[in-house]
Amino acid sequence: FTAQRHVLTYMEDAVSQLLENREDISQYGIARFFTEYFNSVRQGTHILFREFSFVQATPHNRASFLRTFWRCFRTVGKNGGKYSSICCYLLTAQEYHCLLQLLCPDFPMELTQKAARIVLMDDAMDCLMSFSDFLFAFQIQFYYSEFLESVAAIYQDLLAGKNPNTVIVPTSSSGQHRQRQPPNDCNPLEGVEASLFYQCLESLCDRSKYSCPPSALVKEMLSSAQRMTFYGFLMALAKDQGINRALGALPDKGDLFLDPDMDQELEKLVAQVSGLSVSGPASSSADTANMPIRNSPRINSPWKPLHHRRKMDAESEGSNEETDSSEN
């Protein structure tokens, strides 16, 4: 159970965070730190602004990152009205990558490009994509990254008439993803026999220690075609709502722009801001003093990642130097 849930990974990270921020944590206690740390893991907010090696370290981290990306930027898919899914903003792969880097500063461009190729089916990386198309393609590419690397190798071997059982399953989780050479899917008559392709994928899922799509859903998907191209397979994975539900990170496509919990929190925040601005500039100081005091909402994470803390310290030192020079 410990290995399956990656408990050791979170314990090591918690201790590392504790040592990096021990001065701040000493003010409110170690017990409270561990409580809030594992609460953030449970809520899925622990991956915010963390390094990519941590974001992709466990399936729970990957699902949490996908869910956070959707919740933060789902409004990108809305245009011309609340919850309107008819019109939407279209962005390039580079622009989606910028959004990903807002949550994970060192997120690799290569993964974004691979997700874009699932949608675009070619190397025209400057083409525009809708938020929903990119999101579901990105989900498959990011969550099943190691699986797809092996699928690409199996597909190439089948095209070349080789024995795909010689494919080596990836064993590294360092986040260094190999460059995948896009198979030639231009001709619709090309591809591999779907039944043989599934037999190889079933064997891969049985021996792989990484996350794989449910074999039953993959079989159902491939049973409806005689031949299958590589990117045709990836697009089918991205569009399959059964696989999306099995992964459990994103809602169904029809509910993609709905998030009642987030909307409720935003409405509360707007109400608080509106309440704080009740008194206009003409209000007297006495009226202001008699106004009820509002408690600002607190963020549950009392510590910051180390690289953000160093950045803040550097900016603080720079501002002090400017103050000193101006005084002189």
N, C-alpha and C positions, 0 to 999 in steps of 0.2 A: 504493500500500500504506500509506503514512504517513497519508494522509487517511482511508482506510477503517478503519484501526485506531485513529484518533484519537491518534496518537503525540504530536502537538504539544500536545494538551490535557493529557496527563500530564506532558510536559516542563515546560510552564508552571506546572502545579500543583506539581511537584517543586521548581522554583526558588523559587516563592512560599513553600512550606514551609521551604525551606532558609534564606531570608532572615528569616522570622518566628522561627525557632528556631536562629539561627546560634550563639548562645552555647552552647547544649547540644550542638549538632552538632560544634562545634570540639573537643570533648573526645575524640571517637572518629573524626573524619575524614569528609570529604565523600564519599569513595569508598564507605565503608560505608553512609552515609546513602542514596545513590542505589541501592545494591544492595538494601537493606532496603525502600526505597520501592517499587521495581518488583517485588520479591517479594510485597509486600502487594497490588499491583495484580493480579498473576498469581493470587494466592490468593483475591482478592475481599474482603479485609478492609479495603481502603483507604477504603471508603465509611462506615465506622463513625463516628458522631457528627459527620459532616460536614454542611455546609449543603446545603439542597435543590438549589440551583443546580448544585452539583457532583454530587450523587447522580443527577440526571436528565440529566447532560451528555452521556453516551455510552450506547449499548446495553449495553456491558459493565458499566458502573456500575449500570444499571437491573437487569440480570440478577443482579449481585452483591448488590444490596439485597434483591431478592426471595428469593434463596437464604438470605441472612443472617436475614431476617425469619422465614422458615420454620424454620430451624435453632434460632433463639432461642426461638420461641414455639410450636413444634409440640406441646409438652405441654399447651397450652390445649385441644387437641382430644382429650386423653386424660382419662378419668375412670373410676375404678372398676377399675383394673388396668393392669398394664404393657402398653403397646402395644394397649390396647383401643380399637377404633374404633367400637364399638357405641354407647356413651354418650359424650357430649362436652359440654363447657361451651358455653353460648350467650352471646354478647356483643352489645352494641349497636354501632352505627357509631362512637359517641363513644368507647367503650371500646377498640375496635380502633385508633382514631386515637391514643389514649394510648399504645398499644403501639408504633405507628409512630414516635411522637415520642421514645420512649426510644432509638431508633437515629438519628433525624434530628429534632432539636429544632424546626426550623421547617417540618416537613412540612405542606403545606396541607390543611386540612380538606375543601376542595372535592373533591380527588381521592378522599378516603375516602368522601365522600357519593356520588360518581358510581359508585364500585365497589359501594356498598351498594344503589344503585338497580338495578344489574344483577341482584342477588339478590332484592330485594324487589319490583321492578317497579312501585313507586309511591313516594310521598313520605313514607311512614310510617317515618321514620328512627330511631324509637325501638324498632322491632321487633328481636327477637333473631335472630342468625345463627350457624350453626356455623362453626368455624374453616376447614374445607375449602371450604365454599361461599364464604366471604368471600375466602379466599386465591386461589382460581382466578379469581374475578371481579376481584380487585384486580390480579392479574398482567396480565390483558388491558387493564384501564383504565390501569395505570401504564406498561407497556412500550409499548403501542400508542397512547399518549395523542393524539398529533397525528393519527394515522390515524383515530381515532374521531371527532375533531372534524370532519374532512372527511366522514366517513360520515354524521354527523348532518345536515350541510348538504345532502348529496346526497339523503338520505331526505326531508327537508323539501321540497326542490325537486320530487322525484318525486310527492309527495303533492299539491303545488300545480300539477302539470302543467307545470313549468318545465323548461328545458334544463339538466340537471345539469353539463354541460361548462363552465358559467360559474363553477363552484365554485373558489374560490381555495385552493390548498393552503397550510397554515400554513408560515411560513418563520422564525418566531421560536423560539429555544431558550432564552429567558430564564427559563422556568419560570412565566411569567404565563399561566395557563390561562384561557381565556374561559369565561364561564358558559354552559353548554349548556342550552337550553330542552328539557325532556323532551317528546318527541313523544307524541301521544295514542295509546296502544296499548291502551286499555281494551276496545274492541270487537274480538273475535277475527276478525271479517270484514274489519276494516280492514287496512291495510298496503299494500305495493307489489308489483308483479309481480316474482317472484324472478329470472327470467331477465334482465329489464331492469336490475334492481338489481345483478346480478353484472356485467353489461357495464360499468356505471358504475364499479364497484369495481375491475374489471380495469384500466380506463383510469387510475384513481387510482393503483393500485400501480405502473403503468408510469412515471408521471411524478413520483411522490413520492420525495423524497430521505430520508424518514424510514422507520423500520421498519414493515413491513406483514406481515400473515400470509401464508403461502404461497398463491398464487393457486389452485393445484390443490386445496388443501384447502377453500378458500372455495367454489370451484365445486362440489365434491362435496357440501358442506353445503347450498348453495342449490338444487342440482338435485333434492333430495328434497322440495321444497315448491313449491307454485304461487304462494303469496303469503307475504311475510315482513314482520313488524313490526320496528321498530328495536330494541326491547329483546329481542325474540325472537332477533334476530341476535346481539346481545351475549351473551345467555345461551348460545346455541349455540357461540360462540367460546370461552366460558369452560369449557364442558363437553367440548370436543373434545380428546381425548388426543393426536391427531396434531399439533395446533397446540402443545400443551404440550410434546411431545417436540421439535418443531422449534425452539421457543424455548430449551429446554435448561436452564432455571433450577430447575425443580421436578421431583420424581419423579412417577410415575403416582399417581393417587388412592389405589390400593390400597396403595402403599408410603409414603403421606404421613407416617405416624407412625413410620417406621423410619429411623434414621440411625446405622448401625453405627460409623462413624468417630467421631461425636460421643459416642456411648455409651461407646466404648472410652476416649476422653479423660476422660470423667466418672468412669469406673471407676478410672482411674489417679489422678485427683485425690482421689477418696474414699480410695483406698488410702494415698496420701501423708498425708492428714489423719489417718487412723486410725493410721498409723505414728508421727506426731508426738505423738499423745496416748497412747502406750504407757505412759509413766511417769505414775502417778497422783500425787495430792497427798502421799501418804505416802512416796514414793520419796525416798531420801537424795540430798543434793547430790553425793555421790561417784558414785552410780549414774548420775545425770544427766550428770555430766561424762564418764563412760565410754561414754555412748551415741554411736553413729555420727552424724556430722553429715550432714544431708540438704540437698541443694541445691534451693532453690525453683525451680520452673519460671519461665523468663523469657519475657516478652512481646516479640515481635519488633519492635514499633513503639516506638522510644525517644523519640518526640516526640508532643506532643499538639496538637490543633487550637488555634488562637490564642484563640478565645473561651473555651475551657476554661481555658487558662493565665491569662487575665485574671481569670476568676472565682476561680481558686485564689489568685492574688495578692491580690485584694480581700479574700477571706476571711482570708488570712494577716495582712494589715494590720489588719483588724478585731480579730483575736485578740490582736495585739500591743498595740493600744490598750487592750483590756480588761485585759491583764496589767499595763500601765503604771499604769492607774488604780487597780487593786487594790493595787499596791505602794505607791502614794501614800496 
